[in-house]
Amino acid sequence: MHHHAYLWTGPKARFDDEALRRPPHPDPPPAGSRPELIERYRLVAAEFRTSDLPPLETAYWLVKPPSLVRGTWHEAKEAAAWLGERLAEYTPRFTTESDRDTARLARLVDAAAQRLGAGGDVSYGHYLERPSYLALAVVTCSPNRAVPELTCPCG
């Protein structure tokens, strides 16, 4: 078991495009469907795996390009430390005072270490100066507990 880290920052409006953040339905729209529905399905089917947008389900980071992996660790504490470093790096840009609370952030890192150690995934998101958003994730791999059929992006 190991852990892959992911980070995304970008416009909140892009993050909110949920259709591009979920895997396409296994079956395309039936023949005779509205053209805009067919086009939207084609777009999602073509872009979901290659888009850098965070997936709605954390495990689906594993189907994204390996170039999006920001780090890989065998130890949960090391992966959680990466999260802590990223939180510290972005803290000055968080929009709310409660998000900048260092004690709260330390608790998030501790909780991440426990969850990753148990084989789970971790995903945190924070609003940055408007209208931006930060998404951080660490995904347990080989196998992933939530979606075990997903393969490791790094080989």
LOGU-971911 format. One record per residue (C-alpha): residue number from 1; residue in three letters; x, z, y. Coordinates in steps of 0.5 Angstrom, whole numbers, plus 2048, in hexadecimal, padded with zeros to 3 digits. Layout:
+-----+-----+-----+-----+-----+
:   n : res :   x :   z :   y :
+-----+-----+-----+-----+-----+
: NUM : ALA :   X :   Z :   Y :
...
+-----+-----+-----+-----+-----+
//
This chain:
+-----+-----+-----+-----+-----+
:   n : res :   x :   z :   y :
+-----+-----+-----+-----+-----+
:   1 : MET : 800 : 800 : 800 :
:   2 : HIS : 802 : 7FE : 807 :
:   3 : HIS : 7FF : 7FE : 80E :
:   4 : HIS : 7FF : 7F8 : 813 :
:   5 : ALA : 7FE : 7F9 : 81B :
:   6 : TYR : 7FB : 7F5 : 81F :
:   7 : LEU : 7FA : 7F5 : 827 :
:   8 : TRP : 7F5 : 7F1 : 82B :
:   9 : THR : 7F4 : 7F1 : 833 :
:  10 : GLY : 7F0 : 7EC : 837 :
:  11 : PRO : 7EA : 7EB : 83B :
:  12 : LYS : 7E4 : 7F0 : 839 :
:  13 : ALA : 7DF : 7E9 : 839 :
:  14 : ARG : 7E3 : 7E6 : 834 :
:  15 : PHE : 7E3 : 7EC : 82F :
:  16 : ASP : 7DC : 7EC : 830 :
:  17 : ASP : 7DB : 7E6 : 82D :
:  18 : GLU : 7D9 : 7E9 : 826 :
:  19 : ALA : 7D8 : 7E2 : 822 :
:  20 : LEU : 7DF : 7E1 : 822 :
:  21 : ARG : 7E1 : 7E8 : 820 :
:  22 : ARG : 7DD : 7E7 : 819 :
:  23 : PRO : 7DF : 7E3 : 813 :
:  24 : PRO : 7DA : 7DD : 813 :
:  25 : HIS : 7D4 : 7DE : 80E :
:  26 : PRO : 7D6 : 7DB : 807 :
:  27 : ASP : 7D1 : 7D6 : 808 :
:  28 : PRO : 7D0 : 7D1 : 80D :
:  29 : PRO : 7CA : 7D0 : 811 :
:  30 : PRO : 7C5 : 7CC : 80D :
:  31 : ALA : 7C4 : 7C4 : 80E :
:  32 : GLY : 7BF : 7C3 : 814 :
:  33 : SER : 7C1 : 7C9 : 818 :
:  34 : ARG : 7C2 : 7C9 : 81F :
:  35 : PRO : 7C8 : 7C5 : 822 :
:  36 : GLU : 7CA : 7CB : 826 :
:  37 : LEU : 7CA : 7D0 : 820 :
:  38 : ILE : 7CE : 7CB : 81B :
:  39 : GLU : 7D3 : 7CA : 821 :
:  40 : ARG : 7D4 : 7D2 : 822 :
:  41 : TYR : 7D5 : 7D3 : 81A :
:  42 : ARG : 7DA : 7CD : 81A :
:  43 : LEU : 7DE : 7D1 : 820 :
:  44 : VAL : 7DE : 7D7 : 81D :
:  45 : ALA : 7E0 : 7D5 : 816 :
:  46 : ALA : 7E6 : 7D1 : 819 :
:  47 : GLU : 7E8 : 7D7 : 81E :
:  48 : PHE : 7E7 : 7DD : 81B :
:  49 : ARG : 7ED : 7DD : 816 :
:  50 : THR : 7F1 : 7DA : 81C :
:  51 : SER : 7EF : 7DE : 822 :
:  52 : ASP : 7F3 : 7E4 : 825 :
:  53 : LEU : 7EC : 7E8 : 826 :
:  54 : PRO : 7EB : 7EE : 822 :
:  55 : PRO : 7E6 : 7EE : 81D :
:  56 : LEU : 7E0 : 7F2 : 81D :
:  57 : GLU : 7E2 : 7F5 : 816 :
:  58 : THR : 7E9 : 7F7 : 816 :
:  59 : ALA : 7EB : 7F5 : 80F :
:  60 : TYR : 7EA : 7EE : 811 :
:  61 : TRP : 7F1 : 7EE : 816 :
:  62 : LEU : 7F4 : 7ED : 80F :
:  63 : VAL : 7F1 : 7E5 : 80F :
:  64 : LYS : 7F4 : 7E4 : 816 :
:  65 : PRO : 7FB : 7E1 : 817 :
:  66 : PRO : 801 : 7E5 : 815 :
:  67 : SER : 804 : 7E4 : 81C :
:  68 : LEU : 7FF : 7E9 : 81E :
:  69 : VAL : 802 : 7EE : 81A :
:  70 : ARG : 805 : 7F3 : 81F :
:  71 : GLY : 809 : 7F7 : 81A :
:  72 : THR : 808 : 7F9 : 812 :
:  73 : TRP : 80A : 800 : 80F :
:  74 : HIS : 809 : 803 : 809 :
:  75 : GLU : 808 : 80A : 80C :
:  76 : ALA : 802 : 80C : 80F :
:  77 : LYS : 805 : 811 : 814 :
:  78 : GLU : 80A : 80B : 816 :
:  79 : ALA : 804 : 806 : 817 :
:  80 : ALA : 800 : 80C : 81B :
:  81 : ALA : 806 : 80D : 81F :
:  82 : TRP : 806 : 806 : 822 :
:  83 : LEU : 7FF : 807 : 824 :
:  84 : GLY : 801 : 80D : 828 :
:  85 : GLU : 806 : 809 : 82B :
:  86 : ARG : 801 : 803 : 82D :
:  87 : LEU : 7FC : 808 : 830 :
:  88 : ALA : 802 : 80C : 834 :
:  89 : GLU : 804 : 805 : 836 :
:  90 : TYR : 7FD : 803 : 839 :
:  91 : THR : 7FA : 80A : 83B :
:  92 : PRO : 7FC : 809 : 842 :
:  93 : ARG : 7F7 : 802 : 842 :
:  94 : PHE : 7F1 : 806 : 83E :
:  95 : THR : 7EB : 806 : 843 :
:  96 : THR : 7E8 : 80D : 841 :
:  97 : GLU : 7EC : 814 : 842 :
:  98 : SER : 7E9 : 816 : 83B :
:  99 : ASP : 7ED : 810 : 838 :
: 100 : ARG : 7F3 : 812 : 83C :
: 101 : ASP : 7F3 : 819 : 839 :
: 102 : THR : 7FA : 81A : 835 :
: 103 : ALA : 7F7 : 820 : 830 :
: 104 : ARG : 7F1 : 81B : 82E :
: 105 : LEU : 7F6 : 815 : 82D :
: 106 : ALA : 7FA : 81A : 829 :
: 107 : ARG : 7F4 : 81C : 825 :
: 108 : LEU : 7F3 : 814 : 824 :
: 109 : VAL : 7FA : 813 : 821 :
: 110 : ASP : 7F9 : 819 : 81C :
: 111 : ALA : 7F2 : 816 : 81A :
: 112 : ALA : 7F5 : 80F : 819 :
: 113 : ALA : 7FB : 812 : 815 :
: 114 : GLN : 7F6 : 816 : 810 :
: 115 : ARG : 7F1 : 810 : 810 :
: 116 : LEU : 7F7 : 80B : 80E :
: 117 : GLY : 7FA : 810 : 809 :
: 118 : ALA : 7F4 : 810 : 806 :
: 119 : GLY : 7F4 : 808 : 805 :
: 120 : GLY : 7EF : 807 : 80B :
: 121 : ASP : 7EF : 803 : 811 :
: 122 : VAL : 7F0 : 805 : 818 :
: 123 : SER : 7ED : 801 : 81E :
: 124 : TYR : 7ED : 804 : 826 :
: 125 : GLY : 7EB : 800 : 82C :
: 126 : HIS : 7EB : 802 : 833 :
: 127 : TYR : 7E9 : 7FF : 83A :
: 128 : LEU : 7EF : 7FD : 83E :
: 129 : GLU : 7EE : 7FC : 846 :
: 130 : ARG : 7E8 : 7F7 : 846 :
: 131 : PRO : 7E6 : 7F3 : 843 :
: 132 : SER : 7EC : 7F4 : 83D :
: 133 : TYR : 7EB : 7F7 : 837 :
: 134 : LEU : 7F1 : 7F9 : 832 :
: 135 : ALA : 7F0 : 7F9 : 82A :
: 136 : LEU : 7F5 : 7FC : 826 :
: 137 : ALA : 7F4 : 7FC : 81E :
: 138 : VAL : 7F8 : 7FE : 818 :
: 139 : VAL : 7F6 : 7FB : 811 :
: 140 : THR : 7F7 : 7FE : 80B :
: 141 : CYS : 7F9 : 7F8 : 806 :
: 142 : SER : 7FB : 7F7 : 7FF :
: 143 : PRO : 7F5 : 7F8 : 7FD :
: 144 : ASN : 7F0 : 7FA : 803 :
: 145 : ARG : 7EB : 7FF : 801 :
: 146 : ALA : 7E6 : 7FC : 805 :
: 147 : VAL : 7E7 : 7F5 : 803 :
: 148 : PRO : 7EB : 7F5 : 7FD :
: 149 : GLU : 7EB : 7ED : 7FC :
: 150 : LEU : 7EF : 7EC : 803 :
: 151 : THR : 7F6 : 7EA : 801 :
: 152 : CYS : 7FC : 7EC : 805 :
: 153 : PRO : 7FD : 7E8 : 80B :
: 154 : CYS : 805 : 7E8 : 80B :
: 155 : GLY : 806 : 7E6 : 804 :
+-----+-----+-----+-----+-----+
//
